[in-house]
């Protein structure tokens, strides 16, 4: 139940009216400093301990940082350049003369010249006897399927 005296009381200002205690601030500062000193000394001890217990070993080789390539197939770094080089080499193969097998006398001629020679000489054709000898199973099945007179 609210009385008249409570309703007429001055409202509180909403902030702390007294300053912070210098004594408690000094205690907090000294405590924080002691904790930081303890952490630094503990880390220093830990580094010396691990330096004695776990030796690092010999220094790393200067070749240790050499780039090791991953196994095949590798991703293309410059696919456009790779395609251009490939097309250039294929075009060179198709448009120039060269040896395929020098010991057996097999040569490569340009594709345009090969097409001209093919038009002049025609496609090689087999005779009927050569065709039957090359595929005896086909000729046997054809003779069996023919009706007898």
Backbone as JSON Lines, residues from 0, in Angstrom:
{"i":0,"aa":"X","n":[0.82,-1.16,0.0],"ca":[0.0,0.0,0.0],"c":[0.88,1.25,0.0]}
{"i":1,"aa":"X","n":[0.58,2.17,-0.85],"ca":[1.38,3.38,-1.01],"c":[0.8,4.48,-0.14]}
{"i":2,"aa":"X","n":[1.67,5.09,0.58],"ca":[1.23,6.2,1.43],"c":[1.49,7.51,0.74]}
{"i":3,"aa":"X","n":[0.93,8.54,1.26],"ca":[1.12,9.85,0.66],"c":[2.56,10.32,0.78]}
{"i":4,"aa":"X","n":[3.2,9.94,1.83],"ca":[4.58,10.36,2.05],"c":[5.5,9.75,0.99]}
{"i":5,"aa":"X","n":[5.28,8.46,0.58],"ca":[6.1,7.8,-0.44],"c":[5.87,8.42,-1.81]}
{"i":6,"aa":"X","n":[4.67,8.83,-2.1],"ca":[4.39,9.37,-3.42],"c":[4.97,10.77,-3.58]}
{"i":7,"aa":"X","n":[5.16,11.51,-2.46],"ca":[5.71,12.86,-2.55],"c":[7.23,12.88,-2.41]}
{"i":8,"aa":"X","n":[7.91,11.71,-2.31],"ca":[9.36,11.67,-2.12],"c":[10.05,12.1,-3.41]}
{"i":9,"aa":"X","n":[11.21,12.69,-3.25],"ca":[11.97,13.15,-4.43],"c":[12.48,11.96,-5.21]}
{"i":10,"aa":"X","n":[12.39,12.03,-6.52],"ca":[12.89,10.91,-7.32],"c":[14.4,10.78,-7.21]}
{"i":11,"aa":"X","n":[14.91,9.52,-7.32],"ca":[16.36,9.32,-7.23],"c":[17.0,9.8,-8.53]}
{"i":12,"aa":"X","n":[18.24,10.3,-8.47],"ca":[18.86,10.89,-9.66],"c":[19.23,9.85,-10.72]}
{"i":13,"aa":"X","n":[19.34,8.55,-10.47],"ca":[19.65,7.53,-11.47],"c":[21.13,7.34,-11.71]}
{"i":14,"aa":"X","n":[21.98,7.88,-10.89],"ca":[23.42,7.66,-11.0],"c":[24.0,7.58,-9.6]}
{"i":15,"aa":"X","n":[25.25,7.14,-9.52],"ca":[25.89,6.99,-8.21],"c":[26.32,8.35,-7.7]}
{"i":16,"aa":"X","n":[26.0,8.59,-6.46],"ca":[26.27,9.91,-5.88],"c":[27.68,10.02,-5.33]}
{"i":17,"aa":"X","n":[28.34,8.88,-5.05],"ca":[29.68,8.96,-4.46],"c":[30.7,8.52,-5.49]}
{"i":18,"aa":"X","n":[31.94,8.97,-5.35],"ca":[33.03,8.59,-6.25],"c":[33.48,7.17,-5.94]}
{"i":19,"aa":"X","n":[34.23,6.6,-6.9],"ca":[34.77,5.27,-6.68],"c":[35.83,5.35,-5.58]}
{"i":20,"aa":"X","n":[35.94,4.28,-4.85],"ca":[36.88,4.25,-3.74],"c":[38.31,4.07,-4.27]}
{"i":21,"aa":"X","n":[39.22,4.99,-3.95],"ca":[40.61,4.85,-4.42],"c":[41.29,3.61,-3.84]}
{"i":22,"aa":"X","n":[40.9,3.22,-2.67],"ca":[41.48,2.05,-2.05],"c":[41.14,0.78,-2.83]}
{"i":23,"aa":"X","n":[39.89,0.64,-3.23],"ca":[39.49,-0.55,-3.99],"c":[40.1,-0.54,-5.4]}
{"i":24,"aa":"X","n":[40.22,0.64,-6.03],"ca":[40.87,0.73,-7.34],"c":[42.35,0.35,-7.26]}
{"i":25,"aa":"X","n":[43.01,0.77,-6.19],"ca":[44.42,0.43,-6.01],"c":[44.58,-1.08,-5.79]}
{"i":26,"aa":"X","n":[43.7,-1.68,-5.03],"ca":[43.75,-3.14,-4.83],"c":[43.55,-3.87,-6.15]}
{"i":27,"aa":"X","n":[42.58,-3.42,-6.95],"ca":[42.34,-4.05,-8.25],"c":[43.56,-3.92,-9.17]}
{"i":28,"aa":"X","n":[44.16,-2.74,-9.23],"ca":[45.34,-2.51,-10.07],"c":[46.52,-3.39,-9.65]}
{"i":29,"aa":"X","n":[46.77,-3.48,-8.35],"ca":[47.87,-4.31,-7.85],"c":[47.6,-5.78,-8.15]}
{"i":30,"aa":"X","n":[46.35,-6.22,-7.99],"ca":[45.99,-7.61,-8.29],"c":[46.19,-7.92,-9.77]}
{"i":31,"aa":"X","n":[45.77,-7.01,-10.65],"ca":[45.94,-7.21,-12.1],"c":[47.42,-7.26,-12.47]}
{"i":32,"aa":"X","n":[48.23,-6.37,-11.87],"ca":[49.67,-6.36,-12.14],"c":[50.31,-7.68,-11.7]}
{"i":33,"aa":"X","n":[49.93,-8.18,-10.53],"ca":[50.5,-9.44,-10.03],"c":[50.11,-10.62,-10.93]}
{"i":34,"aa":"X","n":[48.89,-10.62,-11.41],"ca":[48.45,-11.7,-12.32],"c":[49.23,-11.64,-13.63]}
{"i":35,"aa":"X","n":[49.44,-10.45,-14.18],"ca":[50.22,-10.31,-15.43],"c":[51.66,-10.76,-15.23]}
{"i":36,"aa":"X","n":[52.28,-10.38,-14.12],"ca":[53.65,-10.8,-13.84],"c":[53.72,-12.32,-13.71]}
{"i":37,"aa":"X","n":[52.73,-12.92,-13.03],"ca":[52.72,-14.38,-12.87],"c":[52.58,-15.06,-14.24]}
{"i":38,"aa":"X","n":[51.74,-14.53,-15.13],"ca":[51.57,-15.11,-16.48],"c":[52.87,-15.01,-17.29]}
{"i":39,"aa":"X","n":[53.52,-13.86,-17.23],"ca":[54.77,-13.67,-17.99],"c":[55.85,-14.62,-17.47]}
{"i":40,"aa":"X","n":[55.99,-14.71,-16.15],"ca":[57.0,-15.62,-15.59],"c":[56.66,-17.08,-15.91]}
{"i":41,"aa":"X","n":[55.4,-17.45,-15.87],"ca":[54.99,-18.81,-16.21],"c":[55.28,-19.14,-17.68]}
{"i":42,"aa":"X","n":[55.04,-18.19,-18.59],"ca":[55.34,-18.42,-20.01],"c":[56.85,-18.53,-20.23]}
{"i":43,"aa":"X","n":[57.63,-17.69,-19.56],"ca":[59.08,-17.75,-19.71],"c":[59.61,-19.09,-19.22]}
{"i":44,"aa":"X","n":[59.13,-19.56,-18.09],"ca":[59.53,-20.87,-17.58],"c":[59.14,-21.97,-18.56]}
{"i":45,"aa":"X","n":[57.94,-21.88,-19.11],"ca":[57.46,-22.91,-20.04],"c":[58.34,-22.96,-21.3]}
{"i":46,"aa":"X","n":[58.73,-21.8,-21.85],"ca":[59.59,-21.8,-23.03],"c":[60.96,-22.41,-22.73]}
{"i":47,"aa":"X","n":[61.55,-22.07,-21.58],"ca":[62.83,-22.67,-21.21],"c":[62.69,-24.17,-20.99]}
{"i":48,"aa":"X","n":[61.6,-24.6,-20.39],"ca":[61.38,-26.02,-20.16],"c":[61.28,-26.78,-21.48]}
{"i":49,"aa":"X","n":[60.48,-26.29,-22.42],"ca":[60.33,-26.97,-23.71],"c":[61.59,-26.89,-24.56]}
{"i":50,"aa":"X","n":[62.39,-25.84,-24.37],"ca":[63.65,-25.74,-25.09],"c":[64.61,-26.84,-24.65]}
{"i":51,"aa":"X","n":[64.54,-27.24,-23.38],"ca":[65.41,-28.31,-22.88],"c":[64.82,-29.69,-23.19]}
{"i":52,"aa":"X","n":[63.52,-29.85,-23.04],"ca":[62.88,-31.16,-23.19],"c":[62.67,-31.54,-24.66]}
{"i":53,"aa":"X","n":[62.2,-30.62,-25.46],"ca":[61.88,-30.91,-26.87],"c":[62.78,-30.07,-27.77]}
{"i":54,"aa":"X","n":[63.91,-30.66,-28.14],"ca":[64.85,-29.95,-29.0],"c":[64.26,-29.79,-30.4]}
{"i":55,"aa":"X","n":[64.59,-28.7,-31.07],"ca":[64.07,-28.44,-32.41],"c":[64.79,-29.25,-33.48]}
{"i":56,"aa":"X","n":[66.0,-29.68,-33.21],"ca":[66.75,-30.45,-34.19],"c":[67.57,-29.54,-35.09]}
{"i":57,"aa":"X","n":[68.12,-30.11,-36.15],"ca":[68.97,-29.3,-37.04],"c":[68.12,-28.27,-37.79]}
{"i":58,"aa":"X","n":[68.78,-27.21,-38.24],"ca":[68.04,-26.2,-38.99],"c":[67.5,-26.78,-40.3]}
{"i":59,"aa":"X","n":[66.46,-26.2,-40.78],"ca":[65.81,-26.7,-42.0],"c":[66.73,-26.5,-43.21]}
{"i":60,"aa":"X","n":[66.62,-27.4,-44.14],"ca":[67.4,-27.32,-45.37],"c":[66.9,-26.16,-46.23]}
{"i":61,"aa":"X","n":[67.78,-25.49,-46.96],"ca":[67.31,-24.41,-47.84],"c":[66.45,-24.96,-48.98]}
{"i":62,"aa":"X","n":[66.56,-26.27,-49.26],"ca":[65.77,-26.86,-50.34],"c":[64.43,-27.4,-49.84]}
{"i":63,"aa":"X","n":[64.19,-27.26,-48.55],"ca":[62.97,-27.81,-47.98],"c":[61.74,-27.05,-48.45]}
{"i":64,"aa":"X","n":[61.9,-25.78,-48.75],"ca":[60.78,-24.97,-49.19],"c":[60.55,-25.06,-50.7]}
{"i":65,"aa":"X","n":[61.24,-25.97,-51.36],"ca":[61.06,-26.12,-52.8],"c":[59.64,-26.56,-53.08]}
{"i":66,"aa":"X","n":[59.09,-26.06,-54.15],"ca":[57.69,-26.34,-54.5],"c":[57.57,-27.77,-55.01]}
{"i":67,"aa":"X","n":[56.75,-28.55,-54.35],"ca":[56.51,-29.93,-54.76],"c":[55.21,-29.94,-55.56]}
{"i":68,"aa":"X","n":[55.28,-30.46,-56.78],"ca":[54.1,-30.48,-57.63],"c":[53.17,-31.61,-57.21]}
{"i":69,"aa":"X","n":[51.87,-31.37,-57.29],"ca":[50.93,-32.43,-56.94],"c":[50.92,-33.52,-58.01]}
{"i":70,"aa":"X","n":[50.34,-34.68,-57.73],"ca":[50.32,-35.76,-58.73],"c":[49.43,-35.4,-59.91]}
{"i":71,"aa":"X","n":[49.62,-36.14,-61.01],"ca":[48.83,-35.92,-62.23],"c":[47.39,-36.31,-61.97]}
{"i":72,"aa":"X","n":[46.42,-35.83,-62.59],"ca":[46.4,-34.7,-63.52],"c":[46.41,-33.39,-62.74]}
{"i":73,"aa":"X","n":[47.1,-32.41,-63.27],"ca":[47.19,-31.11,-62.62],"c":[46.24,-30.13,-63.3]}
{"i":74,"aa":"X","n":[45.83,-29.14,-62.55],"ca":[45.0,-28.09,-63.12],"c":[45.86,-27.21,-64.0]}
{"i":75,"aa":"X","n":[45.26,-26.69,-65.05],"ca":[46.0,-25.82,-65.94],"c":[46.08,-24.43,-65.32]}
{"i":76,"aa":"X","n":[47.29,-23.87,-65.33],"ca":[47.48,-22.54,-64.8],"c":[47.03,-21.51,-65.83]}
{"i":77,"aa":"X","n":[47.39,-21.74,-67.09],"ca":[47.02,-20.84,-68.18],"c":[46.37,-21.67,-69.29]}
{"i":78,"aa":"X","n":[45.08,-22.0,-69.17],"ca":[44.46,-22.89,-70.16],"c":[44.44,-22.3,-71.56]}
{"i":79,"aa":"X","n":[44.3,-20.99,-71.68],"ca":[44.26,-20.38,-73.01],"c":[45.6,-20.55,-73.72]}
{"i":80,"aa":"X","n":[46.7,-20.31,-73.0],"ca":[48.03,-20.48,-73.6],"c":[48.3,-21.95,-73.94]}
{"i":81,"aa":"X","n":[47.87,-22.85,-73.06],"ca":[48.05,-24.28,-73.33],"c":[47.3,-24.69,-74.59]}
{"i":82,"aa":"X","n":[46.07,-24.2,-74.76],"ca":[45.29,-24.53,-75.95],"c":[45.94,-23.95,-77.2]}
{"i":83,"aa":"X","n":[46.44,-22.72,-77.1],"ca":[47.1,-22.11,-78.27],"c":[48.35,-22.9,-78.67]}
{"i":84,"aa":"X","n":[49.15,-23.33,-77.69],"ca":[50.34,-24.13,-77.99],"c":[49.95,-25.46,-78.62]}
{"i":85,"aa":"X","n":[48.91,-26.09,-78.07],"ca":[48.47,-27.38,-78.62],"c":[47.98,-27.21,-80.05]}
{"i":86,"aa":"X","n":[47.16,-26.2,-80.31],"ca":[46.64,-25.98,-81.67],"c":[47.78,-25.65,-82.64]}
{"i":87,"aa":"X","n":[48.76,-24.9,-82.17],"ca":[49.9,-24.57,-83.01],"c":[50.69,-25.83,-83.38]}
{"i":88,"aa":"X","n":[50.92,-26.71,-82.42],"ca":[51.68,-27.93,-82.71],"c":[50.89,-28.85,-83.64]}
{"i":89,"aa":"X","n":[49.56,-28.94,-83.43],"ca":[48.74,-29.77,-84.33],"c":[48.71,-29.18,-85.74]}
{"i":90,"aa":"X","n":[48.61,-27.86,-85.83],"ca":[48.61,-27.21,-87.14],"c":[49.94,-27.41,-87.85]}
{"i":91,"aa":"X","n":[51.03,-27.34,-87.09],"ca":[52.36,-27.58,-87.67],"c":[52.46,-29.02,-88.18]}
{"i":92,"aa":"X","n":[51.89,-29.97,-87.43],"ca":[51.92,-31.37,-87.87],"c":[51.1,-31.56,-89.14]}
{"i":93,"aa":"X","n":[49.98,-30.87,-89.25],"ca":[49.09,-31.04,-90.4],"c":[49.58,-30.32,-91.65]}
{"i":94,"aa":"X","n":[50.44,-29.33,-91.51],"ca":[50.82,-28.51,-92.67],"c":[52.27,-28.64,-93.09]}
{"i":95,"aa":"X","n":[53.06,-29.5,-92.46],"ca":[54.47,-29.61,-92.82],"c":[54.83,-31.06,-93.14]}
{"i":96,"aa":"X","n":[55.96,-31.19,-93.82],"ca":[56.52,-32.51,-94.1],"c":[57.39,-32.91,-92.92]}
{"i":97,"aa":"X","n":[57.5,-34.21,-92.68],"ca":[58.36,-34.68,-91.61],"c":[58.42,-36.19,-91.58]}
{"i":98,"aa":"X","n":[59.4,-36.68,-90.85],"ca":[59.57,-38.12,-90.7],"c":[58.69,-38.63,-89.58]}
{"i":99,"aa":"X","n":[57.99,-39.73,-89.82],"ca":[57.28,-40.44,-88.77],"c":[58.18,-41.56,-88.26]}
{"i":100,"aa":"X","n":[58.74,-42.33,-89.19],"ca":[59.68,-43.4,-88.87],"c":[60.75,-43.41,-89.94]}
{"i":101,"aa":"X","n":[61.88,-42.79,-89.66],"ca":[62.92,-42.61,-90.66],"c":[63.55,-43.94,-91.08]}
{"i":102,"aa":"X","n":[63.69,-44.89,-90.16],"ca":[64.32,-46.17,-90.48],"c":[63.46,-47.0,-91.44]}
{"i":103,"aa":"X","n":[62.15,-46.9,-91.32],"ca":[61.27,-47.66,-92.2],"c":[60.78,-46.83,-93.39]}
{"i":104,"aa":"X","n":[61.19,-45.59,-93.48],"ca":[60.83,-44.76,-94.62],"c":[59.4,-44.22,-94.57]}
{"i":105,"aa":"X","n":[58.84,-44.04,-93.39],"ca":[57.48,-43.52,-93.26],"c":[57.58,-42.01,-93.04]}
{"i":106,"aa":"X","n":[56.88,-41.25,-93.9],"ca":[56.92,-39.79,-93.81],"c":[55.53,-39.24,-93.56]}
{"i":107,"aa":"X","n":[55.53,-37.99,-93.17],"ca":[54.28,-37.26,-92.97],"c":[54.22,-36.16,-94.02]}
{"i":108,"aa":"X","n":[53.06,-36.01,-94.67],"ca":[52.9,-34.95,-95.67],"c":[51.77,-34.05,-95.24]}
{"i":109,"aa":"X","n":[51.74,-32.82,-95.75],"ca":[50.67,-31.9,-95.37],"c":[49.3,-32.45,-95.78]}
{"i":110,"aa":"X","n":[48.3,-32.13,-95.03],"ca":[46.97,-32.67,-95.25],"c":[46.4,-32.24,-96.6]}
{"i":111,"aa":"X","n":[46.68,-31.01,-97.03],"ca":[46.18,-30.55,-98.33],"c":[46.79,-31.38,-99.46]}
{"i":112,"aa":"X","n":[48.08,-31.65,-99.35],"ca":[48.75,-32.47,-100.38],"c":[48.21,-33.9,-100.35]}
{"i":113,"aa":"X","n":[47.93,-34.44,-99.18],"ca":[47.39,-35.8,-99.06],"c":[46.01,-35.88,-99.69]}
{"i":114,"aa":"X","n":[45.18,-34.86,-99.52],"ca":[43.85,-34.87,-100.14],"c":[43.95,-34.78,-101.65]}
{"i":115,"aa":"X","n":[44.9,-33.96,-102.16],"ca":[45.1,-33.87,-103.61],"c":[45.53,-35.23,-104.18]}
{"i":116,"aa":"X","n":[46.47,-35.9,-103.5],"ca":[46.92,-37.21,-103.97],"c":[45.78,-38.23,-103.93]}
{"i":117,"aa":"X","n":[44.95,-38.15,-102.93],"ca":[43.82,-39.07,-102.82],"c":[42.83,-38.85,-103.96]}
{"i":118,"aa":"X","n":[42.6,-37.6,-104.33],"ca":[41.71,-37.32,-105.46],"c":[42.31,-37.82,-106.78]}
{"i":119,"aa":"X","n":[43.61,-37.68,-106.95],"ca":[44.27,-38.13,-108.18],"c":[44.26,-39.65,-108.29]}
{"i":120,"aa":"X","n":[44.62,-40.34,-107.21],"ca":[44.81,-41.79,-107.26],"c":[43.53,-42.56,-106.92]}
{"i":121,"aa":"X","n":[42.63,-41.96,-106.18],"ca":[41.42,-42.65,-105.76],"c":[41.66,-43.46,-104.49]}
{"i":122,"aa":"X","n":[40.58,-43.91,-103.89],"ca":[40.7,-44.72,-102.68],"c":[41.12,-46.13,-103.04]}
{"i":123,"aa":"X","n":[41.95,-46.76,-102.23],"ca":[42.31,-48.14,-102.51],"c":[41.09,-49.03,-102.31]}
{"i":124,"aa":"X","n":[40.89,-49.99,-103.25],"ca":[39.74,-50.89,-103.15],"c":[40.22,-52.32,-103.18]}
{"i":125,"aa":"X","n":[39.48,-53.21,-102.54],"ca":[39.82,-54.63,-102.53],"c":[38.98,-55.35,-103.58]}
{"i":126,"aa":"X","n":[39.53,-56.4,-104.05],"ca":[38.74,-57.23,-104.96],"c":[37.8,-58.1,-104.13]}
{"i":127,"aa":"X","n":[36.85,-58.74,-104.74],"ca":[35.87,-59.56,-104.03],"c":[36.53,-60.75,-103.36]}
{"i":128,"aa":"X","n":[37.56,-61.34,-104.0],"ca":[38.26,-62.49,-103.43],"c":[39.01,-62.09,-102.16]}
{"i":129,"aa":"X","n":[39.65,-60.9,-102.16],"ca":[40.35,-60.43,-100.98],"c":[39.38,-60.15,-99.85]}
{"i":130,"aa":"X","n":[38.22,-59.62,-100.17],"ca":[37.23,-59.31,-99.14],"c":[36.69,-60.56,-98.49]}
{"i":131,"aa":"X","n":[36.47,-61.63,-99.28],"ca":[35.97,-62.88,-98.72],"c":[37.03,-63.56,-97.87]}
{"i":132,"aa":"X","n":[38.3,-63.44,-98.27],"ca":[39.38,-64.04,-97.51],"c":[39.61,-63.29,-96.19]}
{"i":133,"aa":"X","n":[39.37,-62.0,-96.21],"ca":[39.59,-61.2,-95.01],"c":[38.53,-61.46,-93.95]}
{"i":134,"aa":"X","n":[37.29,-61.79,-94.36],"ca":[36.19,-62.01,-93.42],"c":[35.51,-63.33,-93.73]}
{"i":135,"aa":"X","n":[36.1,-64.47,-93.37],"ca":[35.51,-65.76,-93.71],"c":[34.21,-66.03,-92.96]}
{"i":136,"aa":"X","n":[34.01,-65.51,-91.77],"ca":[32.78,-65.78,-91.02],"c":[31.59,-65.09,-91.67]}
{"i":137,"aa":"X","n":[31.8,-63.9,-92.21],"ca":[30.71,-63.19,-92.86],"c":[30.3,-63.9,-94.14]}
{"i":138,"aa":"X","n":[31.28,-64.34,-94.93],"ca":[30.94,-65.01,-96.21],"c":[30.26,-66.34,-95.95]}
{"i":139,"aa":"X","n":[30.64,-67.06,-94.89],"ca":[30.02,-68.35,-94.58],"c":[28.58,-68.13,-94.14]}
{"i":140,"aa":"X","n":[28.33,-67.1,-93.34],"ca":[26.96,-66.86,-92.88],"c":[26.08,-66.39,-94.03]}
{"i":141,"aa":"X","n":[26.66,-65.7,-95.01],"ca":[25.88,-65.23,-96.16],"c":[25.49,-66.39,-97.05]}
{"i":142,"aa":"X","n":[26.37,-67.37,-97.22],"ca":[26.06,-68.52,-98.07],"c":[25.03,-69.42,-97.41]}
{"i":143,"aa":"X","n":[25.04,-69.5,-96.09],"ca":[24.07,-70.32,-95.4],"c":[22.68,-69.72,-95.46]}
{"i":144,"aa":"X","n":[22.6,-68.39,-95.47],"ca":[21.31,-67.77,-95.46],"c":[20.66,-67.71,-96.83]}
{"i":145,"aa":"X","n":[21.44,-68.0,-97.9],"ca":[20.86,-67.99,-99.24],"c":[19.98,-69.22,-99.46]}
{"i":146,"aa":"X","n":[18.88,-69.03,-100.15],"ca":[18.04,-70.2,-100.44],"c":[18.7,-71.08,-101.5]}
{"i":147,"aa":"X","n":[18.52,-72.42,-101.37],"ca":[19.1,-73.36,-102.31],"c":[18.18,-73.5,-103.52]}
{"i":148,"aa":"X","n":[18.75,-73.62,-104.76],"ca":[17.91,-73.74,-105.96],"c":[17.35,-75.11,-106.15]}
